Amino acid sequence: MSTIMFVHAHPDDEGTLTAGAMIRAAEEGHRVVVVFATGGEHGEAPDDLRPGETVAQRRRAEAEQAARIAGVAGLHWLGYRDSGMAGWEQNHHPRAFLQADPEEAAERLAALIASERPDVLVGYDWHGNYGHPDHIRVHQVVRRAAELAGNRPRLFEATMNRDLVRRLYRTALDGGIEDAQGFDPDRPMNDGNPLGTPEAEINLQVDVSAQVARRREVMACHASQVTDIQAWLSLPAEGYAAMFSTEHYVEVGSSDPIRPGWFF
Ligand SMILES: [Zn+2]
């Protein structure tokens, strides 16, 4: 049995990016640990928020439920505040992840690495797929925490395969799906870069086709995030499976071409 630790910026990021691998690893008997850097304070406020209930409380409960379904054995929160999108005034909140000293955040994560002792550590690609400031910060903090941990865990970075998404996007357009949520991977994202990583720079393609049904359940736990999550869940089953049956990772330090494989 190995331990694998996934680090995410906000609750629900695990659903779209790494839930297939989390479920698969747990099914195979590995210990799956998830760390959320922030509480997702600036996500959507659902209509059914109870009086006194905060978005972060709702999202924490959703993340806990999603973790149970995914078979996550350890769930941790670094305790920072969602920084919001680039340029928002929330970027400057004193507790925002963006305002935190990256070294201090890396030390918090390194302490979790020391206690959980993962064999595999998973962060985000260099621009966090689409440039959300908290995602970029996850990339930086995970890299640094891995160094502080003596580079013991093998380090991977979750990304999206821009070429695959482009193929799916075109298929959806050809199939008459309006604009496939405007999810054009070549459009500049928040940081001005296109989505994710080109296939030529990805090392590992993980088959999670057997986990698609449970993955839907995991994503459905994050129902408060209507724009991000319900749009995916509303895809026809075929389109959902095409999008979420594989996951893509960059292995830090590797220049190998993409291969179907697994972490263990
Ligand atoms: Zn996020």
Boltz pocket constraint, residues with backbone or C-beta under 6 A from the ligand:
constraints:
  - pocket:
      binder: B
      contacts: [[A, 9], [A, 10], [A, 13], [A, 132], [A, 135]]
      max_distance: 6.0
